[in-house]
Amino acid sequence: MTSDLTPAQSGPITAEAVATLVLELDVNNPELSGYQLTVSDVDGSRTAQWHGIRFP
């Protein structure tokens, strides 16, 4: 499978920008009931959290 995505972003993502976020995870413990993903801006004033993320 070929992807047009670069391995790292070229610079900060601004509040006005549209961006695609790609995460690569090494799932070592399939017995866990899920994962939590927390994303915040550089100064930590805005945060989004997702809970119970599961992988096949």
PQR file of N, CA, C, O and H, with PARSE charges and radii, in Angstrom:
ATOM      1  N   MET A   1       0.844  -1.175   0.000 -0.4000 1.5000
ATOM      2  CA  MET A   1       0.000   0.000   0.000 -0.0000 2.0000
ATOM      3  C   MET A   1       0.892   1.241   0.000  0.5500 1.7000
ATOM      4  O   MET A   1       1.824   1.332   0.799 -0.5500 1.4000
ATOM      5  N   THR A   2       0.622   2.170  -0.863 -0.4000 1.5000
ATOM      6  CA  THR A   2       1.400   3.394  -0.977 -0.0000 2.0000
ATOM      7  C   THR A   2       0.612   4.560  -0.397  0.5500 1.7000
ATOM      8  O   THR A   2      -0.598   4.669  -0.597 -0.5500 1.4000
ATOM      9  H   THR A   2      -0.136   2.097  -1.512  0.4000 1.0000
ATOM     10  N   SER A   3       1.308   5.422   0.319 -0.4000 1.5000
ATOM     11  CA  SER A   3       0.656   6.574   0.929 -0.0000 2.0000
ATOM     12  C   SER A   3       1.337   7.855   0.467  0.5500 1.7000
ATOM     13  O   SER A   3       2.551   7.891   0.271 -0.5500 1.4000
ATOM     14  H   SER A   3       2.290   5.334   0.482  0.4000 1.0000
ATOM     15  N   ASP A   4       0.538   8.905   0.297 -0.4000 1.5000
ATOM     16  CA  ASP A   4       1.073  10.214  -0.069 -0.0000 2.0000
ATOM     17  C   ASP A   4       1.369  11.054   1.158  0.5500 1.7000
ATOM     18  O   ASP A   4       1.752  12.217   1.027 -0.5500 1.4000
ATOM     19  H   ASP A   4      -0.449   8.876   0.456  0.4000 1.0000
ATOM     20  N   LEU A   5       1.202  10.497   2.343 -0.4000 1.5000
ATOM     21  CA  LEU A   5       1.423  11.245   3.572 -0.0000 2.0000
ATOM     22  C   LEU A   5       2.901  11.257   3.927  0.5500 1.7000
ATOM     23  O   LEU A   5       3.593  10.251   3.772 -0.5500 1.4000
ATOM     24  H   LEU A   5       0.891   9.553   2.450  0.4000 1.0000
ATOM     25  N   THR A   6       3.379  12.398   4.402 -0.4000 1.5000
ATOM     26  CA  THR A   6       4.764  12.494   4.838 -0.0000 2.0000
ATOM     27  C   THR A   6       4.885  11.955   6.263  0.5500 1.7000
ATOM     28  O   THR A   6       3.898  11.963   6.998 -0.5500 1.4000
ATOM     29  H   THR A   6       2.816  13.215   4.528  0.4000 1.0000
ATOM     30  N   PRO A   7       6.062  11.491   6.673 -0.5600 1.5000
ATOM     31  CA  PRO A   7       6.211  10.928   8.017  0.2800 2.0000
ATOM     32  C   PRO A   7       6.169  11.953   9.142  0.5500 1.7000
ATOM     33  O   PRO A   7       5.996  11.577  10.301 -0.5500 1.4000
ATOM     34  N   ALA A   8       6.319  13.229   8.836 -0.4000 1.5000
ATOM     35  CA  ALA A   8       6.268  14.272   9.868 -0.0000 2.0000
ATOM     36  C   ALA A   8       5.675  15.529   9.250  0.5500 1.7000
ATOM     37  O   ALA A   8       5.846  15.795   8.060 -0.5500 1.4000
ATOM     38  H   ALA A   8       6.459  13.535   7.894  0.4000 1.0000
ATOM     39  N   GLN A   9       4.982  16.292  10.073 -0.4000 1.5000
ATOM     40  CA  GLN A   9       4.399  17.528   9.548 -0.0000 2.0000
ATOM     41  C   GLN A   9       5.487  18.549   9.289  0.5500 1.7000
ATOM     42  O   GLN A   9       6.529  18.544   9.946 -0.5500 1.4000
ATOM     43  H   GLN A   9       4.843  16.077  11.039  0.4000 1.0000
ATOM     44  N   SER A  10       5.240  19.426   8.328 -0.4000 1.5000
ATOM     45  CA  SER A  10       6.250  20.409   7.927 -0.0000 2.0000
ATOM     46  C   SER A  10       6.326  21.599   8.870  0.5500 1.7000
ATOM     47  O   SER A  10       7.297  22.354   8.822 -0.5500 1.4000
ATOM     48  H   SER A  10       4.394  19.431   7.794  0.4000 1.0000
ATOM     49  N   GLY A  11       5.331  21.788   9.725 -0.4000 1.5000
ATOM     50  CA  GLY A  11       5.317  22.902  10.658 -0.0000 2.0000
ATOM     51  C   GLY A  11       4.095  22.818  11.543  0.5500 1.7000
ATOM     52  O   GLY A  11       3.318  21.870  11.433 -0.5500 1.4000
ATOM     53  H   GLY A  11       4.542  21.175   9.764  0.4000 1.0000
ATOM     54  N   PRO A  12       3.907  23.788  12.417 -0.5600 1.5000
ATOM     55  CA  PRO A  12       2.746  23.778  13.308  0.2800 2.0000
ATOM     56  C   PRO A  12       1.432  23.843  12.537  0.5500 1.7000
ATOM     57  O   PRO A  12       1.364  24.424  11.454 -0.5500 1.4000
ATOM     58  N   ILE A  13       0.400  23.245  13.105 -0.4000 1.5000
ATOM     59  CA  ILE A  13      -0.935  23.327  12.534 -0.0000 2.0000
ATOM     60  C   ILE A  13      -1.632  24.506  13.191  0.5500 1.7000
ATOM     61  O   ILE A  13      -1.775  24.543  14.413 -0.5500 1.4000
ATOM     62  H   ILE A  13       0.456  22.773  13.984  0.4000 1.0000
ATOM     63  N   THR A  14      -2.064  25.464  12.391 -0.4000 1.5000
ATOM     64  CA  THR A  14      -2.719  26.651  12.939 -0.0000 2.0000
ATOM     65  C   THR A  14      -4.195  26.369  13.219  0.5500 1.7000
ATOM     66  O   THR A  14      -4.741  25.369  12.755 -0.5500 1.4000
ATOM     67  H   THR A  14      -1.948  25.434  11.399  0.4000 1.0000
ATOM     68  N   ALA A  15      -4.827  27.246  13.971 -0.4000 1.5000
ATOM     69  CA  ALA A  15      -6.243  27.093  14.306 -0.0000 2.0000
ATOM     70  C   ALA A  15      -7.113  27.136  13.049  0.5500 1.7000
ATOM     71  O   ALA A  15      -8.192  26.544  13.026 -0.5500 1.4000
ATOM     72  H   ALA A  15      -4.384  28.059  14.348  0.4000 1.0000
ATOM     73  N   GLU A  16      -6.660  27.820  12.016 -0.4000 1.5000
ATOM     74  CA  GLU A  16      -7.434  27.941  10.783 -0.0000 2.0000
ATOM     75  C   GLU A  16      -7.160  26.814   9.801  0.5500 1.7000
ATOM     76  O   GLU A  16      -7.882  26.675   8.814 -0.5500 1.4000
ATOM     77  H   GLU A  16      -5.783  28.301  12.035  0.4000 1.0000
ATOM     78  N   ALA A  17      -6.136  26.006  10.047 -0.4000 1.5000
ATOM     79  CA  ALA A  17      -5.719  24.975   9.099 -0.0000 2.0000
ATOM     80  C   ALA A  17      -6.592  23.727   9.170  0.5500 1.7000
ATOM     81  O   ALA A  17      -7.159  23.395  10.210 -0.5500 1.4000
ATOM     82  H   ALA A  17      -5.550  26.119  10.849  0.4000 1.0000
ATOM     83  N   VAL A  18      -6.679  23.058   8.044 -0.4000 1.5000
ATOM     84  CA  VAL A  18      -7.297  21.740   7.981 -0.0000 2.0000
ATOM     85  C   VAL A  18      -6.148  20.750   7.890  0.5500 1.7000
ATOM     86  O   VAL A  18      -5.266  20.900   7.044 -0.5500 1.4000
ATOM     87  H   VAL A  18      -6.218  23.328   7.199  0.4000 1.0000
ATOM     88  N   ALA A  19      -6.147  19.748   8.746 -0.4000 1.5000
ATOM     89  CA  ALA A  19      -5.021  18.822   8.785 -0.0000 2.0000
ATOM     90  C   ALA A  19      -5.516  17.391   8.936  0.5500 1.7000
ATOM     91  O   ALA A  19      -6.580  17.149   9.505 -0.5500 1.4000
ATOM     92  H   ALA A  19      -6.863  19.626   9.434  0.4000 1.0000
ATOM     93  N   THR A  20      -4.741  16.450   8.425 -0.4000 1.5000
ATOM     94  CA  THR A  20      -4.997  15.032   8.599 -0.0000 2.0000
ATOM     95  C   THR A  20      -4.006  14.510   9.621  0.5500 1.7000
ATOM     96  O   THR A  20      -2.804  14.756   9.518 -0.5500 1.4000
ATOM     97  H   THR A  20      -3.876  16.647   7.963  0.4000 1.0000
ATOM     98  N   LEU A  21      -4.511  13.795  10.599 -0.4000 1.5000
ATOM     99  CA  LEU A  21      -3.670  13.230  11.645 -0.0000 2.0000
ATOM    100  C   LEU A  21      -3.607  11.723  11.451  0.5500 1.7000
ATOM    101  O   LEU A  21      -4.639  11.054  11.405 -0.5500 1.4000
ATOM    102  H   LEU A  21      -5.487  13.596  10.683  0.4000 1.0000
ATOM    103  N   VAL A  22      -2.400  11.192  11.337 -0.4000 1.5000
ATOM    104  CA  VAL A  22      -2.204   9.757  11.171 -0.0000 2.0000
ATOM    105  C   VAL A  22      -1.386   9.265  12.348  0.5500 1.7000
ATOM    106  O   VAL A  22      -0.306   9.787  12.623 -0.5500 1.4000
ATOM    107  H   VAL A  22      -1.561  11.735  11.374  0.4000 1.0000
ATOM    108  N   LEU A  23      -1.903   8.252  13.049 -0.4000 1.5000
ATOM    109  CA  LEU A  23      -1.203   7.680  14.190 -0.0000 2.0000
ATOM    110  C   LEU A  23      -0.812   6.249  13.883  0.5500 1.7000
ATOM    111  O   LEU A  23      -1.609   5.482  13.342 -0.5500 1.4000
ATOM    112  H   LEU A  23      -2.781   7.828  12.826  0.4000 1.0000
ATOM    113  N   GLU A  24       0.401   5.894  14.223 -0.4000 1.5000
ATOM    114  CA  GLU A  24       0.844   4.511  14.092 -0.0000 2.0000
ATOM    115  C   GLU A  24       1.137   4.004  15.497  0.5500 1.7000
ATOM    116  O   GLU A  24       1.933   4.600  16.224 -0.5500 1.4000
ATOM    117  H   GLU A  24       1.049   6.517  14.662  0.4000 1.0000
ATOM    118  N   LEU A  25       0.498   2.911  15.878 -0.4000 1.5000
ATOM    119  CA  LEU A  25       0.636   2.386  17.220 -0.0000 2.0000
ATOM    120  C   LEU A  25       1.100   0.946  17.189  0.5500 1.7000
ATOM    121  O   LEU A  25       0.705   0.172  16.316 -0.5500 1.4000
ATOM    122  H   LEU A  25      -0.148   2.427  15.288  0.4000 1.0000
ATOM    123  N   ASP A  26       1.925   0.598  18.126 -0.4000 1.5000
ATOM    124  CA  ASP A  26       2.345  -0.780  18.316 -0.0000 2.0000
ATOM    125  C   ASP A  26       1.539  -1.323  19.483  0.5500 1.7000
ATOM    126  O   ASP A  26       1.814  -0.987  20.635 -0.5500 1.4000
ATOM    127  H   ASP A  26       2.246   1.226  18.835  0.4000 1.0000
ATOM    128  N   VAL A  27       0.554  -2.152  19.202 -0.4000 1.5000
ATOM    129  CA  VAL A  27      -0.341  -2.660  20.236 -0.0000 2.0000
ATOM    130  C   VAL A  27       0.266  -3.939  20.800  0.5500 1.7000
ATOM    131  O   VAL A  27       0.206  -5.000  20.178 -0.5500 1.4000
ATOM    132  H   VAL A  27       0.331  -2.425  18.266  0.4000 1.0000
ATOM    133  N   ASN A  28       0.850  -3.819  21.987 -0.4000 1.5000
ATOM    134  CA  ASN A  28       1.537  -4.953  22.605 -0.0000 2.0000
ATOM    135  C   ASN A  28       0.676  -5.737  23.572  0.5500 1.7000
ATOM    136  O   ASN A  28       1.034  -6.856  23.940 -0.5500 1.4000
ATOM    137  H   ASN A  28       0.898  -2.958  22.492  0.4000 1.0000
ATOM    138  N   ASN A  29      -0.454  -5.179  23.996 -0.4000 1.5000
ATOM    139  CA  ASN A  29      -1.274  -5.848  24.997 -0.0000 2.0000
ATOM    140  C   ASN A  29      -2.722  -5.902  24.524  0.5500 1.7000
ATOM    141  O   ASN A  29      -3.512  -5.020  24.860 -0.5500 1.4000
ATOM    142  H   ASN A  29      -0.745  -4.270  23.697  0.4000 1.0000
ATOM    143  N   PRO A  30      -3.086  -6.933  23.741 -0.5600 1.5000
ATOM    144  CA  PRO A  30      -4.449  -7.007  23.214  0.2800 2.0000
ATOM    145  C   PRO A  30      -5.504  -7.246  24.287  0.5500 1.7000
ATOM    146  O   PRO A  30      -6.695  -7.120  24.002 -0.5500 1.4000
ATOM    147  N   GLU A  31      -5.105  -7.590  25.521 -0.4000 1.5000
ATOM    148  CA  GLU A  31      -6.069  -7.820  26.599 -0.0000 2.0000
ATOM    149  C   GLU A  31      -6.619  -6.519  27.187  0.5500 1.7000
ATOM    150  O   GLU A  31      -7.616  -6.545  27.908 -0.5500 1.4000
ATOM    151  H   GLU A  31      -4.138  -7.693  25.753  0.4000 1.0000
ATOM    152  N   LEU A  32      -5.983  -5.380  26.889 -0.4000 1.5000
ATOM    153  CA  LEU A  32      -6.478  -4.108  27.410 -0.0000 2.0000
ATOM    154  C   LEU A  32      -7.864  -3.831  26.851  0.5500 1.7000
ATOM    155  O   LEU A  32      -8.160  -4.200  25.715 -0.5500 1.4000
ATOM    156  H   LEU A  32      -5.173  -5.359  26.303  0.4000 1.0000
ATOM    157  N   SER A  33      -8.712  -3.185  27.636 -0.4000 1.5000
ATOM    158  CA  SER A  33     -10.075  -2.908  27.197 -0.0000 2.0000
ATOM    159  C   SER A  33     -10.160  -1.713  26.254  0.5500 1.7000
ATOM    160  O   SER A  33     -11.226  -1.451  25.697 -0.5500 1.4000
ATOM    161  H   SER A  33      -8.471  -2.885  28.559  0.4000 1.0000
ATOM    162  N   GLY A  34      -9.085  -0.998  26.065 -0.4000 1.5000
ATOM    163  CA  GLY A  34      -9.068   0.149  25.158 -0.0000 2.0000
ATOM    164  C   GLY A  34      -7.960   1.111  25.526  0.5500 1.7000
ATOM    165  O   GLY A  34      -7.282   0.958  26.543 -0.5500 1.4000
ATOM    166  H   GLY A  34      -8.219  -1.211  26.518  0.4000 1.0000
ATOM    167  N   TYR A  35      -7.795   2.095  24.681 -0.4000 1.5000
ATOM    168  CA  TYR A  35      -6.752   3.104  24.870 -0.0000 2.0000
ATOM    169  C   TYR A  35      -7.386   4.474  24.981  0.5500 1.7000
ATOM    170  O   TYR A  35      -8.547   4.662  24.619 -0.5500 1.4000
ATOM    171  H   TYR A  35      -8.345   2.219  23.855  0.4000 1.0000
ATOM    172  N   GLN A  36      -6.622   5.429  25.481 -0.4000 1.5000
ATOM    173  CA  GLN A  36      -7.055   6.820  25.565 -0.0000 2.0000
ATOM    174  C   GLN A  36      -6.102   7.653  24.732  0.5500 1.7000
ATOM    175  O   GLN A  36      -4.885   7.501  24.836 -0.5500 1.4000
ATOM    176  H   GLN A  36      -5.679   5.277  25.775  0.4000 1.0000
ATOM    177  N   LEU A  37      -6.647   8.530  23.908 -0.4000 1.5000
ATOM    178  CA  LEU A  37      -5.854   9.443  23.104 -0.0000 2.0000
ATOM    179  C   LEU A  37      -6.157  10.858  23.568  0.5500 1.7000
ATOM    180  O   LEU A  37      -7.318  11.264  23.612 -0.5500 1.4000
ATOM    181  H   LEU A  37      -7.636   8.653  23.824  0.4000 1.0000
ATOM    182  N   THR A  38      -5.115  11.612  23.915 -0.4000 1.5000
ATOM    183  CA  THR A  38      -5.264  13.001  24.329 -0.0000 2.0000
ATOM    184  C   THR A  38      -4.449  13.868  23.379  0.5500 1.7000
ATOM    185  O   THR A  38      -3.262  13.623  23.160 -0.5500 1.4000
ATOM    186  H   THR A  38      -4.172  11.282  23.879  0.4000 1.0000
ATOM    187  N   VAL A  39      -5.096  14.876  22.821 -0.4000 1.5000
ATOM    188  CA  VAL A  39      -4.441  15.806  21.898 -0.0000 2.0000
ATOM    189  C   VAL A  39      -4.635  17.209  22.452  0.5500 1.7000
ATOM    190  O   VAL A  39      -5.749  17.589  22.813 -0.5500 1.4000
ATOM    191  H   VAL A  39      -6.059  15.075  22.999  0.4000 1.0000
ATOM    192  N   SER A  40      -3.548  17.986  22.519 -0.4000 1.5000
ATOM    193  CA  SER A  40      -3.677  19.356  23.016 -0.0000 2.0000
ATOM    194  C   SER A  40      -2.840  20.292  22.163  0.5500 1.7000
ATOM    195  O   SER A  40      -1.944  19.863  21.436 -0.5500 1.4000
ATOM    196  H   SER A  40      -2.643  17.677  22.225  0.4000 1.0000
ATOM    197  N   ASP A  41      -3.150  21.585  22.267 -0.4000 1.5000
ATOM    198  CA  ASP A  41      -2.341  22.560  21.560 -0.0000 2.0000
ATOM    199  C   ASP A  41      -1.037  22.772  22.319  0.5500 1.7000
ATOM    200  O   ASP A  41      -0.854  22.246  23.417 -0.5500 1.4000
ATOM    201  H   ASP A  41      -3.878  21.933  22.858  0.4000 1.0000
ATOM    202  N   VAL A  42      -0.145  23.537  21.733 -0.4000 1.5000
ATOM    203  CA  VAL A  42       1.210  23.661  22.257 -0.0000 2.0000
ATOM    204  C   VAL A  42       1.258  24.210  23.687  0.5500 1.7000
ATOM    205  O   VAL A  42       2.136  23.822  24.458 -0.5500 1.4000
ATOM    206  H   VAL A  42      -0.293  23.964  20.841  0.4000 1.0000
ATOM    207  N   ASP A  43       0.342  25.094  24.053 -0.4000 1.5000
ATOM    208  CA  ASP A  43       0.383  25.629  25.420 -0.0000 2.0000
ATOM    209  C   ASP A  43      -0.570  24.897  26.368  0.5500 1.7000
ATOM    210  O   ASP A  43      -0.679  25.256  27.540 -0.5500 1.4000
ATOM    211  H   ASP A  43      -0.372  25.408  23.427  0.4000 1.0000
ATOM    212  N   GLY A  44      -1.256  23.874  25.861 -0.4000 1.5000
ATOM    213  CA  GLY A  44      -2.114  23.063  26.723 -0.0000 2.0000
ATOM    214  C   GLY A  44      -3.445  23.687  27.080  0.5500 1.7000
ATOM    215  O   GLY A  44      -4.160  23.161  27.934 -0.5500 1.4000
ATOM    216  H   GLY A  44      -1.168  23.583  24.909  0.4000 1.0000
ATOM    217  N   SER A  45      -3.802  24.809  26.443 -0.4000 1.5000
ATOM    218  CA  SER A  45      -5.049  25.485  26.805 -0.0000 2.0000
ATOM    219  C   SER A  45      -6.282  24.823  26.187  0.5500 1.7000
ATOM    220  O   SER A  45      -7.390  24.988  26.697 -0.5500 1.4000
ATOM    221  H   SER A  45      -3.222  25.236  25.750  0.4000 1.0000
ATOM    222  N   ARG A  46      -6.099  24.077  25.096 -0.4000 1.5000
ATOM    223  CA  ARG A  46      -7.219  23.358  24.470 -0.0000 2.0000
ATOM    224  C   ARG A  46      -6.838  21.890  24.351  0.5500 1.7000
ATOM    225  O   ARG A  46      -5.781  21.552  23.818 -0.5500 1.4000
ATOM    226  H   ARG A  46      -5.199  23.944  24.682  0.4000 1.0000
ATOM    227  N   THR A  47      -7.707  21.026  24.851 -0.4000 1.5000
ATOM    228  CA  THR A  47      -7.422  19.593  24.843 -0.0000 2.0000
ATOM    229  C   THR A  47      -8.659  18.835  24.388  0.5500 1.7000
ATOM    230  O   THR A  47      -9.784  19.205  24.722 -0.5500 1.4000
ATOM    231  H   THR A  47      -8.566  21.301  25.284  0.4000 1.0000
ATOM    232  N   ALA A  48      -8.442  17.774  23.626 -0.4000 1.5000
ATOM    233  CA  ALA A  48      -9.514  16.857  23.230 -0.0000 2.0000
ATOM    234  C   ALA A  48      -9.088  15.460  23.655  0.5500 1.7000
ATOM    235  O   ALA A  48      -7.922  15.093  23.507 -0.5500 1.4000
ATOM    236  H   ALA A  48      -7.528  17.474  23.355  0.4000 1.0000
ATOM    237  N   GLN A  49     -10.022  14.685  24.180 -0.4000 1.5000
ATOM    238  CA  GLN A  49      -9.720  13.321  24.614 -0.0000 2.0000
ATOM    239  C   GLN A  49     -10.728  12.348  24.039  0.5500 1.7000
ATOM    240  O   GLN A  49     -11.920  12.641  23.946 -0.5500 1.4000
ATOM    241  H   GLN A  49     -10.969  14.984  24.301  0.4000 1.0000
ATOM    242  N   TRP A  50     -10.224  11.175  23.651 -0.4000 1.5000
ATOM    243  CA  TRP A  50     -11.058  10.065  23.221 -0.0000 2.0000
ATOM    244  C   TRP A  50     -10.722   8.872  24.105  0.5500 1.7000
ATOM    245  O   TRP A  50      -9.549   8.589  24.348 -0.5500 1.4000
ATOM    246  H   TRP A  50      -9.256  10.936  23.727  0.4000 1.0000
ATOM    247  N   HIS A  51     -11.732   8.180  24.579 -0.4000 1.5000
ATOM    248  CA  HIS A  51     -11.534   7.044  25.476 -0.0000 2.0000
ATOM    249  C   HIS A  51     -12.063   5.766  24.813  0.5500 1.7000
ATOM    250  O   HIS A  51     -12.931   5.822  23.942 -0.5500 1.4000
ATOM    251  H   HIS A  51     -12.685   8.410  24.381  0.4000 1.0000
ATOM    252  N   GLY A  52     -11.534   4.634  25.232 -0.4000 1.5000
ATOM    253  CA  GLY A  52     -12.034   3.349  24.764 -0.0000 2.0000
ATOM    254  C   GLY A  52     -11.714   3.043  23.309  0.5500 1.7000
ATOM    255  O   GLY A  52     -12.463   2.321  22.652 -0.5500 1.4000
ATOM    256  H   GLY A  52     -10.829   4.589  25.939  0.4000 1.0000
ATOM    257  N   ILE A  53     -10.623   3.575  22.802 -0.4000 1.5000
ATOM    258  CA  ILE A  53     -10.226   3.293  21.423 -0.0000 2.0000
ATOM    259  C   ILE A  53      -9.766   1.837  21.372  0.5500 1.7000
ATOM    260  O   ILE A  53      -8.956   1.399  22.189 -0.5500 1.4000
ATOM    261  H   ILE A  53     -10.014   4.161  23.335  0.4000 1.0000
ATOM    262  N   ARG A  54     -10.297   1.096  20.396 -0.4000 1.5000
ATOM    263  CA  ARG A  54      -9.963  -0.325  20.276 -0.0000 2.0000
ATOM    264  C   ARG A  54      -9.405  -0.619  18.891  0.5500 1.7000
ATOM    265  O   ARG A  54      -9.735   0.050  17.911 -0.5500 1.4000
ATOM    266  H   ARG A  54     -10.954   1.452  19.732  0.4000 1.0000
ATOM    267  N   PHE A  55      -8.572  -1.611  18.837 -0.4000 1.5000
ATOM    268  CA  PHE A  55      -7.972  -2.049  17.582 -0.0000 2.0000
ATOM    269  C   PHE A  55      -8.368  -3.501  17.333  0.5500 1.7000
ATOM    270  O   PHE A  55      -8.511  -4.280  18.275 -0.5500 1.4000
ATOM    271  H   PHE A  55      -8.304  -2.154  19.632  0.4000 1.0000
ATOM    272  N   PRO A  56      -8.544  -3.860  16.075 -0.5600 1.5000
ATOM    273  CA  PRO A  56      -8.933  -5.253  15.784  0.2800 2.0000
ATOM    274  C   PRO A  56      -7.846  -6.239  16.184  0.5500 1.7000
ATOM    275  O   PRO A  56      -8.012  -7.446  16.009 -0.5500 1.4000
TER
END
